Amino acid sequence: MLFAFSLHAQFSINIQTPAEFKEKDAILYTLNGSKDIIVSKEQNKNNSWVFKYPKNYSGMMKVYFPNTNNSVSFISENKNVSIKLETENNKIKNVIYQDEANELMNSIQESSQKKEMILPALAQIKEYYKDNTVFGKALVTEIANLSGSNTTDVSKYPFISYYNTNYAKFLSNNPAKKVSQEEVIDFFDKSNDMLESSSLIRPILVAFLNNGGNANVEQSVDKLLTKLKVETPRGQTVLSELIDIFDVYEMNDFKSKYLTLAKNLKCTITDRLASTLKSNANVEIGATFPNYKFQSAVNTTAQSIADVKADKKIVVFWSSTCSHCETELPKLLEKYNDIKSKNIQVIGLSLDSDKDAYNNKIKVFPWINDSELRGWNSSYADTYNIHATPSYFILDANNKIISKPNHVGDVLNYLNIK
C-alpha cells in the first residue's frame, strides 16, 4: 500500500536541514478552517524529510518537528515544495523557500507587512525631514516603493491569487471599501474549496461578527448558517469555527446555542465538526475528565491524573508566557496550604515550549506540574478544548468535572477557601 501511495503521489514536499539539527520525526499537516489536520509522519533520511501527497491540494500546509518543537509553514499550489531550513541549537533560525510558489508568497507577505506596519511610521517620520536632505530623499524613495501596487503576475498561482485577493478585500487594514455582511455571506456561500485551506475562515468570521455589532450577533450568525445550510460540509466547518470563537471570547450563551444546534444535527457529521463536538463533550460538567498520562511530572509519584488521589482536584492549564497566569497563579499559591489541608490536589499542565522558562517558573509551584513542552501543539490542548490560559477545572474524587471556573477567585469561592 505504501508503494502504491508513492507511485500515485500528486506532489512531494522536501524539507532539508543541517546535520546539526537533531530531529528524527516530522509530521505533515494540511488545514481545515483553523484546524491542523495530520496527513502523515516521516523520519529523517540524510538530514531531509520527503512527504508524498496523494491528491490535489492547494492551500496552507505545515511540517511540525515534535522532538524539538519546531514548525515551518508553507503553501501548496498542487506542485512540489522544496524548503531549506537554517538552524541553531535545534531551533529554526531561517526558512529558505526554494520552490517558485513559496518564494513568491513569501515575497508578497513581506511586502504586505512592510506596507501595513512600516509605511505609516515612515510617513510620520517624513514630517520632520526636508525632502532635499539625504535622509529626506531616502524616505521619499522608500515611501514611494512601499506605496506602489504589487505588479507581480499571480495568475498561474491560483491559491496565491485567491488568498491575497480575499485577504485584501476582507481583512486588510486599509480596504478599498467597507465590506457588507451580505458580501461576506455570499463569499462563504460561493467560494471554492480553497476557503477551508486558506486560514481565512476564522478571521473573516470575527470581522463579520464585529461588523454586525454586539446586539446583532445571533441574527448575523443565523443569516449566515441559513444561507450555507448546516447540513453541508461548508456549513459544518463554519458552525465549528463559530463555536470555537464564542468559546475563546467567553460568549457562553451563543456557544451553548450553536453547540446544541450541532449536537442535534441528523445528517452525516464531518470530521471537522465531530472533533469540536468531542472536545466539548470531554469537558462538560458531569463528564469524567479524560485521563492524561504524565510525561515528566514533578511533586508526585502518580503516573496520570487518574492516579492522583484526593477528595478534589484543581486542574489548571497555564503558560509561563501568559500575563493572566502571572496575575492569577500567585493567588493560588497564597492559598495552597489551605487547599492542601482540605485534601485537594492542584495539577498544573503547562502549554510552554521553552524548557528553561517552564523549569524556572515551577520552582515556586509546590503542586503537581507537567508539560509536554510543545506549546499549543500539546496533545491536551485539543483533548480538553483549551483555547486560552489559564483554564481551570475542578474534579471530584472520581475525576468527574464538577466546576469550570473562569478565574482563580471563582476557584477559591467554589471550594469555600477565604
N, C-alpha and C positions, 0 to 999 in steps of 0.2 A: 504493500500500500504506500509506504514511504517512497519507493522507487517511482511509482506511478505519479505520486504527488510532485516529485521533482521534474518529471518529464513534462507535465502539463502546467508548470508554473507560468502564470501570466507575466510576472516580472520578479525581479530579485532586489533585495536590499543588502548592501555590503557595507559593514562598519569596520574600519581599521583603527587600531590603537597602537601606541608604542609598546615595546616589550616590557617596560617597567610597570605597565598598568596591570595590576594583579586581580584580574577578574576572570571567573570561569564561565558564568552563565549570562545570558542576555534574553530578555523577554520582549517580544514584539506585540504592540497594541495598535488597534485601529480605534476609531472614535464613533460613538453614537450619542449625539446630543452633547452632554458634558461628561459622559461616562466612558472611561477607557475599557476596551474590550480585548481580552487576551486572545492572541492568534496562535502563537507558538513559542517554543523555547529552544534556543540553540546554545552550543558550547563553543568555547574559544578554540580556534584552529589556526595556529601560526599568527596569533595576535589579530585575528579578524573573526567576524561572525557574518554568516551569509544566510539570509532568510529567503525562502521561495514562496511567493504569494500566488495562490492558485486561480484567482479570478479577478475580474475587473474591480478596481478600487481607485477612486480619486478623492483625496481628502487628507486630513491630518493623520499622522502616524507618530508613534513614539517607541523608542527602544529603552528599556529600563535594565540597569545592571544591579541586581538585588544585593549582592555581597558588598559592594562599595557604595551603594545608594546614589548612583549617578543615573541621569537620563538625558536623552537627546531627542528633540522633536524635529519633525521634518514633514514634507508633503509628498504625496504620490500623485503623479499625473498618469497613473497606469503604465509607467515606464520604469526602467531600472534606476535605482537610487544608489549613490555612492557617497560615503561620508568618511572623512578622516578626522580623528579626534586627537587633540594635543592635551596631554595630562601632566599633572604634577602632584606627587604624594597621593596618588589614587583618586584624584579629583579632576574633572574635566575643566580645562582652562580655556580651550578654544575649539570651535567647531568649524571645520573646513568642508563646505558643501562642494562636491566635485561633479555633480550632475547639473545639467543646464537649468532644469526647472527649479531646483532648490537654490541654486546660485541667484537666479532671477528673483525668486520670492524673498530671499534674504536681503537682496539689494533694495527691493521695493519697501520692505518692512523698515529697514534702517532709514531710508529716505523719508518715509512717512513719520517715523518717530522724531526725526530732526525737525521736520516741518511743524509738528504739533507741539514739541517741547522746547526747541531751541529758537525757532523763528520769533515767537512773541518776546523772548528775552532780548534777542538782538535788536528788535525794533525799539525796545525801551532804552537800551544802551546807546543806540544811534542818536538819541536826542541830546546826548552830552558831548558829541564829537562833530566837528565840521566835516563836510563832505570832501574838502580839499586837503585834509590831513592824511597821512599814510594810513593810520588806523581807520579813519573815516571812510576812505576809499575801499579798504578791505571789507569793512562792514557792509557797504553798499553792494559790493560784488557778491558777498556771501548771502545777503538777504535776497538778491535777485536770483541766485542759484536755487535757494530753498523755496522761493515763491513760484518758480516756474513749474508748469504742469509736467507730469511724467509722460514722456512721449514713447516709452517702450511699447512695442507691439506685443501684446499678450494673447493675441487671437488664437495662436496654436497651443495655448496652455489653458484649457477650459476651467480647471479648478482655480488657478491664479486669477483669471478674469472674474470668475464667479465670486470668489472671496473678497477681492479688493473692491469690486463694483458695489457689493451689498454692504460691506463694512463702511464704505464712504457714504452710502445712502442712509443707513440706519444707525450708525454708531459714531461717525466722525464728530469731533468737537466743533467743526465748522461746516455743517451740512449746507448744501445749496439752498434747501428749503426744509421747513419742518414737515416731518412725515406724519400723516394722519394714521389713526388706528385702523381705518379701513384699508389703507395701503399695506400695513403690516399683516393684517389678516389675509389679504389677497396674496401677499408674498408667501406666507406659510402654506396657503392652500395650493398654490400653483408651482412652487419651487420643485426642482428635480431632487434626486436623492443626495446631491452634494450638500443639501442643508444639514442633514444628520451628521455628515462627516466634517463639517466646516468649523465647528466650535462657535458658531454664531447664534445658535438657538437660545441659550440662556441669556446672554447679554441683551439680545433683541427683545426677549420676553420681559426682562426687567425694565428696559426702556419703554416697552409697550404699556406695562402696568403704571409706570410713573407718568406717562403721557395721559392716561385715563384719569389719574388723580385718586387719592385715597378713598374718596367717597364712592367711587365707581368701580372698584376692583372686581367685585362679583359680577357686575354687569359686563365688564370688559372680558373677563375670562369666559363667561357663558357664551358670549357672542363668538369668541374665537373657537371654542370647543364645538359649538353647534355647526359652524362652518366646516371644521375639519372632520367632524364625526369621530367620537372617541373609540368607535369600534375599529377604526383603521390604524395601521401601524404609525402613520404620522400623528394622528390624534393621540395615540397612547404615549408616544415619545414626548409630545408637548405636555400631556397631563402629568407624566412622571417628572418632567422638569419643573412644572408649576408646584407640585407637591414639595419638591426639594427647596424651591425658592421660598415658599411660605414657611418651611421649617427653618431655613437659615435666618430669615428676618423675624422669626417668632410670631408669625401671623397665624396663631393656632386655630382660630375659628375657620379660617379659609383652608388651612391644611386639613382639618378634620372633615370639612365638607367634601373636598375633592379626593381625599383618601377613601372616604366612604363610597364615592362615585366609582372609584377604581375597583374597590373590593366587590361591588355589586354588578360589575360588567359580566354579561352572559356569553360574550364572544371569546374567541381564542386570544389569550393574553400573550403579548410579545415578551421576549426575554428582558427587554429594557424595563417594561413596567413591572414584570414579575420580580425583578431584583429590588425595585423600590418597595413593592408590597412586602417582600420577605424581610428586608432590613427594618422596616417599620414594625412588622409583626414581632420581630425579635425583641423589641424594646417597649412593647405595650405594657401598661400597668396590668399586673396579674400574670404576665408571661414569665416563664422560667428563663433567667438570664443565660444566654448561650455560654457554655463553658469556654474558658480560654486557658491554654497550656502556657505557663510562663516560659520565657526564653532564658533569662538570667536574672531572676528576681532577687532582690536584697531584702533583708529584715524578715525572712521567712524560710521555713523548710518545706512549705507546701509546694506542690508541683503545678497547681492550677487554682483558678478562682474557686472551683467547687471543693477543693481540698482545704480551703481556709475555713476553720471552724470558729463561728461567732454567732451571737444572737442576731446581730445585724451586720451588714457590710455597706460601706460607702465606697463606691467605685467612681473615681474621678479621672477623666481624660484631660490631659493638660500638655503644655509645652513650655520649655524654658524661654522661648521667644514670644510668648503670649503675654501682652501687657495686662490683660484682665486676670490672668493667673498670678501675675506678680502682686496684684492687689488682693486677690481672694485667698490664695493658699496660705499666706501668713496668718490669716484669721482662723483657718482650720488648724494650723499649728498651735495657736494660742490655746485652743480648746481641746487639744489632742489628749491630754491626761484625763479630762472629764469624759471624753468619748471612749477612751480605753477602759475607764473604770466601769462603764456600762456594758462591757464585753462587746463592743462594736469595733470592727476592724476597718481600717482605711486601706484601699488598694488604689495606687496611682499607676495609670497606664499612660506613658508619655508618647507624644507624637513628635518627639525630637528626631533629628537626623545627625546632629553633632554630638559625638560621644563625650567629648570633654565638657561641653556645656551641660549636658544631661548629668554627668557624674558630679560636677561641681554643685549643681542645684540640689541633688538628692542627698547630699551630705547633711543637710539640715532637716530633712524629712524623715522622721523615725518610723513611718508606716511602710507597708509593702510597696516597693517600687519596681517597675519593669518597663522595658522598652525594646522594640524591635530595631530602633534607630533607623527607621525608614520614612520618617515624616508622615505625610499624608498617603504614602504608599503602604503604610502599615496595614496588616490584614484586618485589624479590628475596626478600622475606620468604616468599612462597608458593613461588617457584621453587626456593629452597634449603631449604625446610622448616625455617625458623628459628623457634623458639619461645622462645628465651632468648638473652641476651647475657652474656659473649662466647661465640661459637660458632666453632670452628676447623675448617679443612680443610687438609690438605696434599696438593698435586698434584705429579705428576711433570712432566717437560719437555713431555709431550704432553697435559697437563691432565687426566690420569686421576687419580681420587681414590685415594690410597694410604694415607691415615690420617685419622681423625676424632677427634683428641684432645679430652679433656674439659676440660683446664686447660693453662695456659701451661707448667707443669712437664712435662706429657706431650709438648707440642710440642718442647721442648728435648731431652728424653730421646730422642724418636724420631729427631731429627736429630743426636744424639750431640754436643750442644753443652753443655759443662760450665760 
